[in-house]
Amino acid sequence: MKIYELIYAFLIILFDFTVMYMLLDIHLKNIKKLNFIFSLIVFGLSLISSMYVASKYGRGTFTAYFPLLVQAPIYIVYSFVSKYKGTKLFFVFISTFIFSTPVIWSPFIVGAFVNYSIRMMTIASLVTYFVMLIMVHKYIAPLFHYALKNLQKNWVSLSLLPMFYTILSYLTNQYNHTIQKWQETSYFRILILAIIYSSYMLILILFKQTREQFIWKNEQSILTLQMAATKEHISQLKTSQNMASIYRHDLRHHLQYINTCILQSKFEESSNYIVSICSEIEESSVVLYCENDNVNIILSSYITKAKDAGIDMTINAVIPTCIHVATTDLCVVLANGIENAIYACEKTNDKEKKKIKLSCHVKNNKILIQIINFYDEAIEFQDDIPISNEDGHGIGIISIINITKKYKGIYSFVAKDNIFTLRIII
């Protein structure tokens, strides 16, 4: 019996440490050496003390002190090695023990059919251990990774579900994993666990689908804007070509009039006439910011939008026709960055602060983008990423980050002295 208790304690501890490692998306190469050594020491102490208590005092005592022997060491270890802190870490921490429940219960379920044979219960524990690890790695961990990366708030609310289950388990003495207790409450335990598991998957899947739908709609709106801007750009080109044809046709008449003014010593009148013609030609010309037509279309569209909002927008763009980044991706990044800058400028009443500076150029086969704008309202950051509590906002930032990561680039968001700076290298 003691051997089974040792195997049981070992499996539970190893499973909980492993599952939390998977859910937090930790990589050994990213763990600092001192933190790694500290983690090994804490894990070793937890394992030794747990197996000692389980073998000497039995399963009941081990489960009674489970929070102290296993849960506390796990939280301490991952608070050092995980990049996620606070409520995110707590949510994963409290969820880990829910996913370990099948490993704990499987011996009792199998035991009920084999007269609680120790050998069969041990085999059941081992089989369930590996099956659950595969399930967590393949299906559950990806949903957690997506939520941890993209959800910046409401983690306290999400933690209520696992907290409810944990508190309920303690209040109803469900942590007393003995054969007698299992026989008394098996149906109740399985029902509650099924509800919790279903709720988990439903919430995480719905969150992912909703977030992806928001991103898709955002990208669709940008593509729609790009199409509208393209039509406007083509219309401007046609207008410019028509005006050029007219001026070529009328050039002889203009020169004749100017010559007459000069012969009659009407120099001021001839000068004013030349200025007026130049102004008309300038107004009919299409502004080209760089060699890349798609970038020109996006910039033309947003500089018009900025002007309509009373915002002074200066552009310095040097982007060639052929680039390594997909056109749609570059347009999404630029559109979202400028859109956020315009939104911030619209909220300020100071006309001197209604300014946006954009620079975009290629260096060493990398596209460097910088957008600078003023802001009045305080910007909230989480994990060095600006977040918004307003509905429909914040999706653009996520799109920028995802595209930057797609090309293994670098992004930074800096807010200082009421000046917000977005820098991207892709």
Protein Blocks (a to p, Z undefined) as FASTA:
>chain_A
ZZmmmmmmmmmmmmmmmmmmmmnopafklpcfklmmmmmmmmmmmmmmmmmmmmmnojkl
mmmmmmmmmmmmmmmmmmmmpmbgcjllmmmmmmmmmmmmmmmmmmmmmmmmnoopaklm
mmmmmmmmmmmmmmmmmmmmmmmmmmmmmmmghklmmmmmmmmmmmmmmmnopmmccfkl
mmmmmmmmmmmmmmmmmmmmmmmmmmmmmmmmmmmmmmmmmmmmmmmmmmmmmmmmmmmm
mmmmmmmmmmmmmmmmmmmmmmnopaklmmmmmmmmmmmmmmmpccdfbfblklmmmmmm
mmmmmmmnopacdddddddfbdcbdfklmmmmmmmmmmmmmmmmmmpcblklmccddddd
deehiacdddddddfbdcddeehiacdfbehihjlmmmmmmmmmmnopacddddeehiac
ddddZZ
